[in-house]
Amino acid sequence: MPGRPNLELELARRLDKERSRIAADARKAADEEHQLELREKDLLVEQMQRQIKDLEESSDTRAGLIGEAQEREIEDVLKEKFRSDKIEPVKSGMRGADVLQSVFSNRDTERSRSRFIPRSKPVRAKVRAKS
């Protein structure tokens, strides 16, 4: 049977070729699936980064609002406790105090006046210059 070895050889070649094609297709499918997984992870990372940024921004905004509310509370308390004094808010962004309290003289304040006035004059001058 001279034709049988050729037939077996041809069949073996076809099988090898088909195995190679199937293996290549499987590798291609696995690569595509892996690329898809990588894209999904990249999208997830981007979404998480956006969420972190949004949370940081809202946290900064909330901290600013809390600070502003506390400043106003200080103003209100000072105005209530020291009704004869002039209580003025200091503009946002200025360095130093949040509230400027101008104390009106009476007997008790005259005694301590010499200690505080030299210190308060430069602060008041800065506040007025920036206003």
N, CA, C and O atoms as CSV, one atom per row, in Angstrom:
chain,resi,resn,atom,element,x,y,z
A,1,MET,N,N,0.820,-1.175,0.000
A,1,MET,CA,C,0.000,0.000,0.000
A,1,MET,C,C,0.872,1.249,0.000
A,1,MET,O,O,1.186,1.842,1.032
A,2,PRO,N,N,1.228,1.595,-1.189
A,2,PRO,CA,C,2.113,2.725,-1.301
A,2,PRO,C,C,1.412,4.040,-0.982
A,2,PRO,O,O,2.100,4.978,-0.581
A,3,GLY,N,N,0.141,4.176,-1.125
A,3,GLY,CA,C,-0.553,5.438,-0.891
A,3,GLY,C,C,-0.852,5.717,0.572
A,3,GLY,O,O,-1.087,6.862,0.958
A,4,ARG,N,N,-0.843,4.693,1.366
A,4,ARG,CA,C,-1.208,4.872,2.771
A,4,ARG,C,C,-0.214,5.749,3.539
A,4,ARG,O,O,-0.670,6.625,4.274
A,5,PRO,N,N,1.096,5.583,3.428
A,5,PRO,CA,C,2.006,6.466,4.166
A,5,PRO,C,C,1.840,7.931,3.752
A,5,PRO,O,O,1.928,8.828,4.590
A,6,ASN,N,N,1.604,8.167,2.486
A,6,ASN,CA,C,1.391,9.548,2.044
A,6,ASN,C,C,0.112,10.115,2.648
A,6,ASN,O,O,0.062,11.280,3.041
A,7,LEU,N,N,-0.899,9.295,2.715
A,7,LEU,CA,C,-2.164,9.729,3.287
A,7,LEU,C,C,-2.000,10.035,4.776
A,7,LEU,O,O,-2.519,11.034,5.274
A,8,GLU,N,N,-1.274,9.168,5.480
A,8,GLU,CA,C,-1.031,9.402,6.897
A,8,GLU,C,C,-0.189,10.663,7.113
A,8,GLU,O,O,-0.440,11.446,8.029
A,9,LEU,N,N,0.800,10.838,6.262
A,9,LEU,CA,C,1.634,12.019,6.343
A,9,LEU,C,C,0.814,13.282,6.075
A,9,LEU,O,O,0.947,14.277,6.788
A,10,GLU,N,N,-0.016,13.238,5.066
A,10,GLU,CA,C,-0.885,14.388,4.737
A,10,GLU,C,C,-1.848,14.672,5.893
A,10,GLU,O,O,-2.075,15.829,6.248
A,11,LEU,N,N,-2.402,13.628,6.468
A,11,LEU,CA,C,-3.323,13.791,7.589
A,11,LEU,C,C,-2.601,14.375,8.803
A,11,LEU,O,O,-3.160,15.233,9.486
A,12,ALA,N,N,-1.386,13.938,9.085
A,12,ALA,CA,C,-0.598,14.453,10.206
A,12,ALA,C,C,-0.289,15.936,9.997
A,12,ALA,O,O,-0.343,16.737,10.930
A,13,ARG,N,N,0.043,16.286,8.727
A,13,ARG,CA,C,0.314,17.696,8.435
A,13,ARG,C,C,-0.934,18.554,8.651
A,13,ARG,O,O,-0.854,19.638,9.229
A,14,ARG,N,N,-2.081,18.067,8.188
A,14,ARG,CA,C,-3.336,18.816,8.372
A,14,ARG,C,C,-3.665,18.988,9.859
A,14,ARG,O,O,-4.087,20.055,10.304
A,15,LEU,N,N,-3.453,17.891,10.617
A,15,LEU,CA,C,-3.722,17.955,12.049
A,15,LEU,C,C,-2.795,18.965,12.734
A,15,LEU,O,O,-3.240,19.753,13.568
A,16,ASP,N,N,-1.510,18.939,12.380
A,16,ASP,CA,C,-0.567,19.900,12.949
A,16,ASP,C,C,-0.954,21.327,12.590
A,16,ASP,O,O,-0.899,22.230,13.425
A,17,LYS,N,N,-1.342,21.513,11.345
A,17,LYS,CA,C,-1.746,22.846,10.894
A,17,LYS,C,C,-2.993,23.312,11.647
A,17,LYS,O,O,-3.075,24.468,12.061
A,18,GLU,N,N,-3.951,22.421,11.822
A,18,GLU,CA,C,-5.187,22.755,12.539
A,18,GLU,C,C,-4.900,23.027,14.017
A,18,GLU,O,O,-5.474,23.951,14.593
A,19,ARG,N,N,-4.012,22.230,14.643
A,19,ARG,CA,C,-3.623,22.462,16.031
A,19,ARG,C,C,-2.961,23.832,16.175
A,19,ARG,O,O,-3.250,24.578,17.112
A,20,SER,N,N,-2.079,24.150,15.247
A,20,SER,CA,C,-1.404,25.457,15.289
A,20,SER,C,C,-2.409,26.590,15.160
A,20,SER,O,O,-2.320,27.588,15.875
A,21,ARG,N,N,-3.377,26.437,14.240
A,21,ARG,CA,C,-4.402,27.471,14.063
A,21,ARG,C,C,-5.256,27.608,15.315
A,21,ARG,O,O,-5.560,28.725,15.735
A,22,ILE,N,N,-5.644,26.501,15.911
A,22,ILE,CA,C,-6.462,26.522,17.128
A,22,ILE,C,C,-5.670,27.168,18.270
A,22,ILE,O,O,-6.216,27.972,19.025
A,23,ALA,N,N,-4.393,26.820,18.397
A,23,ALA,CA,C,-3.557,27.406,19.457
A,23,ALA,C,C,-3.405,28.908,19.234
A,23,ALA,O,O,-3.479,29.685,20.186
A,24,ALA,N,N,-3.194,29.323,17.988
A,24,ALA,CA,C,-3.066,30.750,17.685
A,24,ALA,C,C,-4.364,31.480,17.985
A,24,ALA,O,O,-4.347,32.573,18.553
A,25,ASP,N,N,-5.494,30.883,17.608
A,25,ASP,CA,C,-6.804,31.486,17.900
A,25,ASP,C,C,-7.022,31.612,19.410
A,25,ASP,O,O,-7.536,32.623,19.889
A,26,ALA,N,N,-6.622,30.569,20.155
A,26,ALA,CA,C,-6.789,30.583,21.613
A,26,ALA,C,C,-5.907,31.678,22.232
A,26,ALA,O,O,-6.342,32.403,23.127
A,27,ARG,N,N,-4.646,31.789,21.738
A,27,ARG,CA,C,-3.762,32.847,22.240
A,27,ARG,C,C,-4.333,34.225,21.926
A,27,ARG,O,O,-4.308,35.125,22.765
A,28,LYS,N,N,-4.849,34.379,20.708
A,28,LYS,CA,C,-5.426,35.660,20.298
A,28,LYS,C,C,-6.626,36.010,21.186
A,28,LYS,O,O,-6.761,37.150,21.631
A,29,ALA,N,N,-7.483,35.038,21.438
A,29,ALA,CA,C,-8.659,35.265,22.288
A,29,ALA,C,C,-8.229,35.606,23.715
A,29,ALA,O,O,-8.805,36.493,24.344
A,30,ALA,N,N,-7.218,34.903,24.222
A,30,ALA,CA,C,-6.724,35.179,25.577
A,30,ALA,C,C,-6.113,36.579,25.645
A,30,ALA,O,O,-6.323,37.299,26.621
A,31,ASP,N,N,-5.356,36.969,24.611
A,31,ASP,CA,C,-4.765,38.313,24.571
A,31,ASP,C,C,-5.847,39.387,24.543
A,31,ASP,O,O,-5.752,40.398,25.239
A,32,GLU,N,N,-6.877,39.156,23.731
A,32,GLU,CA,C,-7.974,40.133,23.648
A,32,GLU,C,C,-8.695,40.252,24.990
A,32,GLU,O,O,-9.046,41.349,25.423
A,33,GLU,N,N,-8.909,39.121,25.633
A,33,GLU,CA,C,-9.577,39.137,26.937
A,33,GLU,C,C,-8.698,39.859,27.976
A,33,GLU,O,O,-9.193,40.622,28.806
A,34,HIS,N,N,-7.415,39.603,27.910
A,34,HIS,CA,C,-6.486,40.267,28.825
A,34,HIS,C,C,-6.475,41.781,28.581
A,34,HIS,O,O,-6.476,42.561,29.534
A,35,GLN,N,N,-6.466,42.195,27.320
A,35,GLN,CA,C,-6.501,43.619,26.991
A,35,GLN,C,C,-7.783,44.266,27.502
A,35,GLN,O,O,-7.760,45.394,27.995
A,36,LEU,N,N,-8.891,43.559,27.386
A,36,LEU,CA,C,-10.166,44.062,27.876
A,36,LEU,C,C,-10.121,44.233,29.398
A,36,LEU,O,O,-10.597,45.238,29.926
A,37,GLU,N,N,-9.554,43.260,30.095
A,37,GLU,CA,C,-9.425,43.355,31.548
A,37,GLU,C,C,-8.559,44.547,31.939
A,37,GLU,O,O,-8.872,45.264,32.888
A,38,LEU,N,N,-7.463,44.757,31.200
A,38,LEU,CA,C,-6.597,45.902,31.473
A,38,LEU,C,C,-7.339,47.218,31.262
A,38,LEU,O,O,-7.202,48.140,32.066
A,39,ARG,N,N,-8.121,47.313,30.194
A,39,ARG,CA,C,-8.907,48.526,29.943
A,39,ARG,C,C,-9.912,48.765,31.071
A,39,ARG,O,O,-10.081,49.896,31.527
A,40,GLU,N,N,-10.573,47.705,31.514
A,40,GLU,CA,C,-11.532,47.832,32.609
A,40,GLU,C,C,-10.840,48.339,33.876
A,40,GLU,O,O,-11.377,49.195,34.579
A,41,LYS,N,N,-9.658,47.813,34.164
A,41,LYS,CA,C,-8.916,48.255,35.347
A,41,LYS,C,C,-8.490,49.713,35.203
A,41,LYS,O,O,-8.556,50.478,36.165
A,42,ASP,N,N,-8.055,50.098,34.002
A,42,ASP,CA,C,-7.684,51.499,33.760
A,42,ASP,C,C,-8.876,52.423,33.986
A,42,ASP,O,O,-8.741,53.479,34.604
A,43,LEU,N,N,-10.046,52.020,33.484
A,43,LEU,CA,C,-11.252,52.825,33.687
A,43,LEU,C,C,-11.603,52.916,35.167
A,43,LEU,O,O,-11.991,53.978,35.655
A,44,LEU,N,N,-11.470,51.820,35.868
A,44,LEU,CA,C,-11.760,51.803,37.296
A,44,LEU,C,C,-10.814,52.743,38.045
A,44,LEU,O,O,-11.243,53.487,38.927
A,45,VAL,N,N,-9.533,52.705,37.693
A,45,VAL,CA,C,-8.547,53.587,38.332
A,45,VAL,C,C,-8.899,55.051,38.044
A,45,VAL,O,O,-8.842,55.886,38.946
A,46,GLU,N,N,-9.261,55.368,36.793
A,46,GLU,CA,C,-9.649,56.735,36.444
A,46,GLU,C,C,-10.856,57.195,37.252
A,46,GLU,O,O,-10.879,58.314,37.764
A,47,GLN,N,N,-11.859,56.326,37.365
A,47,GLN,CA,C,-13.051,56.667,38.138
A,47,GLN,C,C,-12.697,56.909,39.607
A,47,GLN,O,O,-13.199,57.849,40.224
A,48,MET,N,N,-11.845,56.072,40.153
A,48,MET,CA,C,-11.451,56.227,41.556
A,48,MET,C,C,-10.658,57.526,41.754
A,48,MET,O,O,-10.833,58.213,42.760
A,49,GLN,N,N,-9.797,57.858,40.802
A,49,GLN,CA,C,-9.042,59.106,40.900
A,49,GLN,C,C,-9.986,60.305,40.860
A,49,GLN,O,O,-9.801,61.269,41.603
A,50,ARG,N,N,-11.007,60.244,39.984
A,50,ARG,CA,C,-12.004,61.327,39.934
A,50,ARG,C,C,-12.757,61.432,41.251
A,50,ARG,O,O,-12.997,62.534,41.746
A,51,GLN,N,N,-13.130,60.290,41.821
A,51,GLN,CA,C,-13.832,60.296,43.099
A,51,GLN,C,C,-12.964,60.891,44.200
A,51,GLN,O,O,-13.444,61.668,45.025
A,52,ILE,N,N,-11.693,60.526,44.211
A,52,ILE,CA,C,-10.768,61.071,45.212
A,52,ILE,C,C,-10.669,62.578,45.052
A,52,ILE,O,O,-10.723,63.317,46.034
A,53,LYS,N,N,-10.525,63.030,43.820
A,53,LYS,CA,C,-10.427,64.476,43.553
A,53,LYS,C,C,-11.700,65.188,44.017
A,53,LYS,O,O,-11.632,66.232,44.666
A,54,ASP,N,N,-12.861,64.616,43.679
A,54,ASP,CA,C,-14.133,65.222,44.086
A,54,ASP,C,C,-14.251,65.273,45.613
A,54,ASP,O,O,-14.698,66.277,46.168
A,55,LEU,N,N,-13.854,64.205,46.281
A,55,LEU,CA,C,-13.916,64.169,47.742
A,55,LEU,C,C,-12.966,65.190,48.359
A,55,LEU,O,O,-13.305,65.851,49.341
A,56,GLU,N,N,-11.769,65.316,47.774
A,56,GLU,CA,C,-10.819,66.314,48.287
A,56,GLU,C,C,-11.383,67.717,48.131
A,56,GLU,O,O,-11.286,68.540,49.041
A,57,GLU,N,N,-11.981,67.989,46.956
A,57,GLU,CA,C,-12.551,69.310,46.714
A,57,GLU,C,C,-13.696,69.597,47.668
A,57,GLU,O,O,-13.789,70.695,48.217
A,58,SER,N,N,-14.575,68.614,47.868
A,58,SER,CA,C,-15.704,68.843,48.767
A,58,SER,C,C,-15.224,68.979,50.211
A,58,SER,O,O,-15.809,69.726,50.995
A,59,SER,N,N,-14.160,68.257,50.561
A,59,SER,CA,C,-13.591,68.377,51.901
A,59,SER,C,C,-13.006,69.764,52.115
A,59,SER,O,O,-13.201,70.368,53.170
A,60,ASP,N,N,-12.284,70.275,51.107
A,60,ASP,CA,C,-11.714,71.625,51.206
A,60,ASP,C,C,-12.824,72.661,51.335
A,60,ASP,O,O,-12.726,73.586,52.142
A,61,THR,N,N,-13.875,72.506,50.544
A,61,THR,CA,C,-14.997,73.442,50.590
A,61,THR,C,C,-15.656,73.384,51.957
A,61,THR,O,O,-15.971,74.418,52.546
A,62,ARG,N,N,-15.861,72.176,52.457
A,62,ARG,CA,C,-16.503,72.006,53.761
A,62,ARG,C,C,-15.638,72.610,54.860
A,62,ARG,O,O,-16.166,73.257,55.764
A,63,ALA,N,N,-14.341,72.417,54.805
A,63,ALA,CA,C,-13.448,72.979,55.815
A,63,ALA,C,C,-13.526,74.502,55.785
A,63,ALA,O,O,-13.538,75.149,56.832
A,64,GLY,N,N,-13.580,75.072,54.579
A,64,GLY,CA,C,-13.696,76.526,54.466
A,64,GLY,C,C,-14.995,77.036,55.047
A,64,GLY,O,O,-15.024,78.067,55.718
A,65,LEU,N,N,-16.071,76.313,54.788
A,65,LEU,CA,C,-17.378,76.708,55.332
A,65,LEU,C,C,-17.403,76.603,56.856
A,65,LEU,O,O,-17.951,77.464,57.544
A,66,ILE,N,N,-16.809,75.547,57.360
A,66,ILE,CA,C,-16.756,75.376,58.812
A,66,ILE,C,C,-15.952,76.507,59.432
A,66,ILE,O,O,-16.354,77.069,60.450
A,67,GLY,N,N,-14.814,76.847,58.824
A,67,GLY,CA,C,-13.989,77.944,59.331
A,67,GLY,C,C,-14.735,79.262,59.310
A,67,GLY,O,O,-14.671,80.031,60.270
A,68,GLU,N,N,-15.444,79.530,58.219
A,68,GLU,CA,C,-16.222,80.776,58.111
A,68,GLU,C,C,-17.324,80.817,59.168
A,68,GLU,O,O,-17.568,81.864,59.768
A,69,ALA,N,N,-17.983,79.696,59.396
A,69,ALA,CA,C,-19.035,79.640,60.415
A,69,ALA,C,C,-18.451,79.887,61.807
A,69,ALA,O,O,-19.060,80.572,62.628
A,70,GLN,N,N,-17.280,79.330,62.063
A,70,GLN,CA,C,-16.640,79.534,63.359
A,70,GLN,C,C,-16.243,81.000,63.548
A,70,GLN,O,O,-16.389,81.551,64.639
A,71,GLU,N,N,-15.742,81.627,62.482
A,71,GLU,CA,C,-15.386,83.045,62.568
A,71,GLU,C,C,-16.614,83.894,62.905
A,71,GLU,O,O,-16.549,84.790,63.747
A,72,ARG,N,N,-17.704,83.608,62.252
A,72,ARG,CA,C,-18.932,84.370,62.527
A,72,ARG,C,C,-19.428,84.131,63.945
A,72,ARG,O,O,-19.945,85.043,64.591
A,73,GLU,N,N,-19.271,82.920,64.421
A,73,GLU,CA,C,-19.667,82.617,65.797
A,73,GLU,C,C,-18.815,83.419,66.776
A,73,GLU,O,O,-19.326,83.943,67.766
A,74,ILE,N,N,-17.523,83.512,66.500
A,74,ILE,CA,C,-16.631,84.314,67.353
A,74,ILE,C,C,-17.086,85.766,67.350
A,74,ILE,O,O,-17.165,86.399,68.402
A,75,GLU,N,N,-17.384,86.290,66.168
A,75,GLU,CA,C,-17.866,87.677,66.069
A,75,GLU,C,C,-19.110,87.871,66.923
A,75,GLU,O,O,-19.199,88.829,67.690
A,76,ASP,N,N,-20.066,86.966,66.791
A,76,ASP,CA,C,-21.322,87.086,67.541
A,76,ASP,C,C,-21.087,87.037,69.054
A,76,ASP,O,O,-21.671,87.816,69.807
A,77,VAL,N,N,-20.239,86.126,69.481
A,77,VAL,CA,C,-19.958,86.005,70.918
A,77,VAL,C,C,-19.282,87.271,71.430
A,77,VAL,O,O,-19.642,87.782,72.490
A,78,LEU,N,N,-18.302,87.778,70.681
A,78,LEU,CA,C,-17.616,89.004,71.100
A,78,LEU,C,C,-18.580,90.187,71.136
A,78,LEU,O,O,-18.529,91.000,72.058
A,79,LYS,N,N,-19.449,90.285,70.146
A,79,LYS,CA,C,-20.415,91.394,70.111
A,79,LYS,C,C,-21.363,91.316,71.305
A,79,LYS,O,O,-21.754,92.336,71.872
A,80,GLU,N,N,-21.722,90.097,71.672
A,80,GLU,CA,C,-22.626,89.918,72.803
A,80,GLU,C,C,-21.922,90.215,74.131
A,80,GLU,O,O,-22.497,90.877,74.995
A,81,LYS,N,N,-20.715,89.745,74.299
A,81,LYS,CA,C,-19.984,89.905,75.561
A,81,LYS,C,C,-19.419,91.316,75.735
A,81,LYS,O,O,-19.333,91.819,76.856
A,82,PHE,N,N,-19.037,91.949,74.630
A,82,PHE,CA,C,-18.411,93.266,74.698
A,82,PHE,C,C,-19.203,94.244,73.841
A,82,PHE,O,O,-18.738,94.684,72.789
A,83,ARG,N,N,-20.378,94.572,74.294
A,83,ARG,CA,C,-21.305,95.398,73.519
A,83,ARG,C,C,-20.789,96.803,73.239
A,83,ARG,O,O,-21.161,97.402,72.230
A,84,SER,N,N,-19.950,97.334,74.102
A,84,SER,CA,C,-19.455,98.691,73.884
A,84,SER,C,C,-18.257,98.714,72.930
A,84,SER,O,O,-17.860,99.782,72.463
A,85,ASP,N,N,-17.685,97.557,72.640
A,85,ASP,CA,C,-16.534,97.489,71.739
A,85,ASP,C,C,-16.994,97.382,70.288
A,85,ASP,O,O,-18.116,96.967,69.999
A,86,LYS,N,N,-16.105,97.764,69.395
A,86,LYS,CA,C,-16.383,97.653,67.967
A,86,LYS,C,C,-15.743,96.352,67.475
A,86,LYS,O,O,-14.527,96.178,67.562
A,87,ILE,N,N,-16.570,95.446,66.961
A,87,ILE,CA,C,-16.102,94.141,66.479
A,87,ILE,C,C,-16.227,94.156,64.959
A,87,ILE,O,O,-17.321,94.332,64.423
A,88,GLU,N,N,-15.097,93.970,64.263
A,88,GLU,CA,C,-15.097,93.998,62.805
A,88,GLU,C,C,-14.453,92.726,62.264
A,88,GLU,O,O,-13.418,92.286,62.766
A,89,PRO,N,N,-15.066,92.140,61.242
A,89,PRO,CA,C,-14.420,90.974,60.626
A,89,PRO,C,C,-13.233,91.424,59.777
A,89,PRO,O,O,-13.243,92.512,59.201
A,90,VAL,N,N,-12.225,90.583,59.708
A,90,VAL,CA,C,-11.072,90.836,58.852
A,90,VAL,C,C,-11.340,90.092,57.543
A,90,VAL,O,O,-11.834,88.965,57.557
A,91,LYS,N,N,-11.017,90.721,56.419
A,91,LYS,CA,C,-11.297,90.107,55.113
A,91,LYS,C,C,-10.642,88.741,54.991
A,91,LYS,O,O,-9.565,88.498,55.537
A,92,SER,N,N,-11.314,87.853,54.262
A,92,SER,CA,C,-10.777,86.510,54.043
A,92,SER,C,C,-9.453,86.588,53.292
A,92,SER,O,O,-9.247,87.458,52.446
A,93,GLY,N,N,-8.581,85.675,53.616
A,93,GLY,CA,C,-7.295,85.599,52.943
A,93,GLY,C,C,-6.207,86.430,53.582
A,93,GLY,O,O,-5.032,86.296,53.240
A,94,MET,N,N,-6.593,87.292,54.514
A,94,MET,CA,C,-5.579,88.113,55.182
A,94,MET,C,C,-4.927,87.287,56.278
A,94,MET,O,O,-5.573,86.468,56.932
A,95,ARG,N,N,-3.656,87.515,56.462
A,95,ARG,CA,C,-2.913,86.796,57.471
A,95,ARG,C,C,-3.207,87.369,58.845
A,95,ARG,O,O,-3.351,88.582,58.997
A,96,GLY,N,N,-3.295,86.522,59.824
A,96,GLY,CA,C,-3.485,86.996,61.183
A,96,GLY,C,C,-4.880,86.738,61.698
A,96,GLY,O,O,-5.484,85.705,61.410
A,97,ALA,N,N,-5.376,87.671,62.449
A,97,ALA,CA,C,-6.653,87.518,63.148
A,97,ALA,C,C,-7.829,87.445,62.181
A,97,ALA,O,O,-7.749,87.903,61.041
A,98,ASP,N,N,-8.915,86.864,62.661
A,98,ASP,CA,C,-10.149,86.788,61.888
A,98,ASP,C,C,-11.099,87.919,62.258
A,98,ASP,O,O,-11.992,88.272,61.487
A,99,VAL,N,N,-10.897,88.484,63.450
A,99,VAL,CA,C,-11.778,89.529,63.957
A,99,VAL,C,C,-10.917,90.632,64.577
A,99,VAL,O,O,-9.918,90.359,65.242
A,100,LEU,N,N,-11.322,91.869,64.346
A,100,LEU,CA,C,-10.630,93.003,64.951
A,100,LEU,C,C,-11.559,93.601,66.000
A,100,LEU,O,O,-12.688,93.985,65.696
A,101,GLN,N,N,-11.081,93.675,67.217
A,101,GLN,CA,C,-11.880,94.200,68.316
A,101,GLN,C,C,-11.261,95.516,68.772
A,101,GLN,O,O,-10.127,95.551,69.250
A,102,SER,N,N,-12.018,96.593,68.616
A,102,SER,CA,C,-11.574,97.904,69.101
A,102,SER,C,C,-12.205,98.125,70.473
A,102,SER,O,O,-13.427,98.200,70.605
A,103,VAL,N,N,-11.361,98.227,71.478
A,103,VAL,CA,C,-11.822,98.324,72.856
A,103,VAL,C,C,-11.982,99.793,73.225
A,103,VAL,O,O,-11.071,100.597,73.030
A,104,PHE,N,N,-13.154,100.133,73.761
A,104,PHE,CA,C,-13.391,101.498,74.218
A,104,PHE,C,C,-12.953,101.617,75.657
A,104,PHE,O,O,-13.157,100.699,76.450
A,105,SER,N,N,-12.348,102.748,76.003
A,105,SER,CA,C,-11.723,102.951,77.315
A,105,SER,C,C,-12.739,103.035,78.444
A,105,SER,O,O,-13.840,103.565,78.291
A,106,ASN,N,N,-12.333,102.499,79.561
A,106,ASN,CA,C,-12.983,102.700,80.850
A,106,ASN,C,C,-11.897,102.530,81.901
A,106,ASN,O,O,-10.734,102.333,81.550
A,107,ARG,N,N,-12.235,102.597,83.136
A,107,ARG,CA,C,-11.192,102.554,84.171
A,107,ARG,C,C,-10.351,101.279,84.111
A,107,ARG,O,O,-9.128,101.337,84.242
A,108,ASP,N,N,-10.990,100.143,83.915
A,108,ASP,CA,C,-10.254,98.877,83.900
A,108,ASP,C,C,-9.299,98.782,82.724
A,108,ASP,O,O,-8.204,98.233,82.850
A,109,THR,N,N,-9.707,99.311,81.589
A,109,THR,CA,C,-8.843,99.190,80.416
A,109,THR,C,C,-7.718,100.200,80.418
A,109,THR,O,O,-6.689,99.968,79.784
A,110,GLU,N,N,-7.883,101.319,81.114
A,110,GLU,CA,C,-6.826,102.327,81.157
A,110,GLU,C,C,-5.558,101.762,81.795
A,110,GLU,O,O,-4.454,102.109,81.377
A,111,ARG,N,N,-5.698,100.910,82.786
A,111,ARG,CA,C,-4.537,100.330,83.472
A,111,ARG,C,C,-3.695,99.448,82.540
A,111,ARG,O,O,-2.466,99.475,82.585
A,112,SER,N,N,-4.377,98.672,81.701
A,112,SER,CA,C,-3.641,97.749,80.834
A,112,SER,C,C,-3.399,98.322,79.440
A,112,SER,O,O,-2.766,97.673,78.606
A,113,ARG,N,N,-3.876,99.477,79.191
A,113,ARG,CA,C,-3.791,100.087,77.862
A,113,ARG,C,C,-2.353,100.216,77.368
A,113,ARG,O,O,-2.082,99.947,76.198
A,114,SER,N,N,-1.451,100.614,78.215
A,114,SER,CA,C,-0.065,100.834,77.805
A,114,SER,C,C,0.600,99.548,77.308
A,114,SER,O,O,1.545,99.609,76.521
A,115,ARG,N,N,0.120,98.388,77.756
A,115,ARG,CA,C,0.719,97.128,77.307
A,115,ARG,C,C,0.209,96.704,75.937
A,115,ARG,O,O,0.956,96.101,75.166
A,116,PHE,N,N,-1.032,97.002,75.621
A,116,PHE,CA,C,-1.637,96.468,74.409
A,116,PHE,C,C,-1.602,97.420,73.215
A,116,PHE,O,O,-1.521,96.957,72.077
A,117,ILE,N,N,-1.659,98.684,73.428
A,117,ILE,CA,C,-1.735,99.631,72.315
A,117,ILE,C,C,-0.517,99.548,71.401
A,117,ILE,O,O,-0.705,99.510,70.185
A,118,PRO,N,N,0.709,99.518,71.899
A,118,PRO,CA,C,1.837,99.426,70.964
A,118,PRO,C,C,1.773,98.186,70.070
A,118,PRO,O,O,2.206,98.231,68.919
A,119,ARG,N,N,1.245,97.104,70.582
A,119,ARG,CA,C,1.136,95.883,69.796
A,119,ARG,C,C,0.010,95.937,68.792
A,119,ARG,O,O,0.137,95.382,67.701
A,120,SER,N,N,-1.081,96.584,69.123
A,120,SER,CA,C,-2.253,96.577,68.257
A,120,SER,C,C,-2.158,97.583,67.127
A,120,SER,O,O,-2.804,97.398,66.096
A,121,LYS,N,N,-1.379,98.635,67.283
A,121,LYS,CA,C,-1.292,99.656,66.235
A,121,LYS,C,C,-0.763,99.098,64.912
A,121,LYS,O,O,-1.363,99.376,63.874
A,122,PRO,N,N,0.326,98.325,64.894
A,122,PRO,CA,C,0.794,97.788,63.599
A,122,PRO,C,C,-0.208,96.831,62.962
A,122,PRO,O,O,-0.357,96.802,61.741
A,123,VAL,N,N,-0.891,96.053,63.790
A,123,VAL,CA,C,-1.894,95.123,63.260
A,123,VAL,C,C,-3.032,95.913,62.625
A,123,VAL,O,O,-3.454,95.599,61.512
A,124,ARG,N,N,-3.531,96.926,63.313
A,124,ARG,CA,C,-4.613,97.739,62.780
A,124,ARG,C,C,-4.196,98.452,61.492
A,124,ARG,O,O,-4.989,98.573,60.558
A,125,ALA,N,N,-2.963,98.916,61.452
A,125,ALA,CA,C,-2.461,99.615,60.258
A,125,ALA,C,C,-2.437,98.652,59.071
A,125,ALA,O,O,-2.821,99.032,57.964
A,126,LYS,N,N,-1.997,97.424,59.281
A,126,LYS,CA,C,-1.972,96.425,58.206
A,126,LYS,C,C,-3.393,96.141,57.701
A,126,LYS,O,O,-3.633,96.090,56.495
A,127,VAL,N,N,-4.314,95.959,58.628
A,127,VAL,CA,C,-5.696,95.650,58.271
A,127,VAL,C,C,-6.291,96.791,57.466
A,127,VAL,O,O,-6.935,96.553,56.444
A,128,ARG,N,N,-6.091,98.002,57.897
A,128,ARG,CA,C,-6.642,99.164,57.191
A,128,ARG,C,C,-5.991,99.349,55.830
A,128,ARG,O,O,-6.660,99.757,54.880
A,129,ALA,N,N,-4.702,99.057,55.715
A,129,ALA,CA,C,-3.994,99.208,54.452
A,129,ALA,C,C,-4.478,98.199,53.422
A,129,ALA,O,O,-4.530,98.508,52.231
A,130,LYS,N,N,-4.827,97.016,53.859
A,130,LYS,CA,C,-5.269,95.960,52.937
A,130,LYS,C,C,-6.747,96.030,52.639
A,130,LYS,O,O,-7.210,95.384,51.699
A,131,SER,N,N,-7.507,96.794,53.409
A,131,SER,CA,C,-8.961,96.868,53.205
A,131,SER,C,C,-9.325,97.707,52.018
A,131,SER,O,O,-10.507,97.867,51.714
